[in-house]
């Protein structure tokens, strides 16, 4: 089990199939921030303990 704040890699196969739940567009992976970025929606979805949290209400708004 990983500790809080420790970066856990996300399986690349998972990243290939995930899309933004709002726009259905591809996501980019920000390894440093541990987020999946939806440029089309302007949202960043968090990754916690290696698990992408794909809930719109959990995403943070990002600026261009």
C-alpha positions as CSV (number, residue, x, y, z in Angstrom):
1,X,0.0,0.0,0.0
2,X,1.3,3.4,-0.8
3,X,1.6,6.4,1.5
4,X,-0.3,9.6,1.1
5,X,1.4,11.9,-1.4
6,X,3.4,9.1,-3.0
7,X,3.2,9.1,-6.7
8,X,1.8,5.8,-8.1
9,X,2.0,5.2,-11.8
10,X,-1.2,4.7,-13.7
11,X,-1.4,1.7,-16.0
12,X,-0.8,3.1,-19.6
13,X,-3.6,0.7,-20.9
14,X,-6.0,2.5,-18.6
15,X,-5.0,5.9,-19.9
16,X,-5.5,4.8,-23.5
17,X,-9.2,4.1,-22.9
18,X,-10.2,6.9,-20.5
19,X,-12.0,9.9,-22.0
20,X,-13.4,13.0,-20.3
21,X,-16.9,12.1,-18.9
22,X,-18.2,15.5,-19.9
23,X,-16.9,15.9,-23.5
24,X,-15.9,12.3,-24.4
25,X,-12.5,13.7,-25.7
26,X,-9.1,12.2,-25.0
27,X,-7.2,13.1,-21.8
28,X,-3.6,13.9,-21.2
29,X,-1.6,12.6,-18.3
30,X,0.2,15.1,-16.0
31,X,2.5,12.7,-14.1
32,X,3.9,15.5,-11.8
33,X,0.5,16.8,-10.7
34,X,-1.1,13.3,-10.8
35,X,-4.0,14.5,-12.9
36,X,-5.7,13.7,-16.1
37,X,-6.3,16.8,-18.1
38,X,-9.3,17.5,-20.3
39,X,-8.3,20.5,-22.5
40,X,-11.7,20.4,-24.2
41,X,-13.6,20.8,-20.9
42,X,-10.9,22.8,-19.0
43,X,-10.9,20.3,-16.2
44,X,-8.2,18.3,-14.4
45,X,-9.3,14.9,-12.9
46,X,-7.3,13.8,-9.9
47,X,-5.4,10.5,-9.6
48,X,-5.4,9.1,-6.1
49,X,-3.3,6.1,-5.2
50,X,-3.0,5.3,-8.9
51,X,-6.7,5.4,-9.4
52,X,-8.2,8.1,-11.8
53,X,-11.2,9.8,-10.2
54,X,-13.4,10.5,-13.2
55,X,-16.2,12.4,-11.5
56,X,-16.9,15.9,-12.8
57,X,-17.6,17.2,-9.3
58,X,-14.1,16.0,-8.2
59,X,-12.3,17.8,-11.1
60,X,-10.7,21.2,-10.7
61,X,-11.1,23.9,-13.3
62,X,-7.9,24.8,-15.2
63,X,-7.0,27.8,-17.2
64,X,-5.8,27.8,-20.8
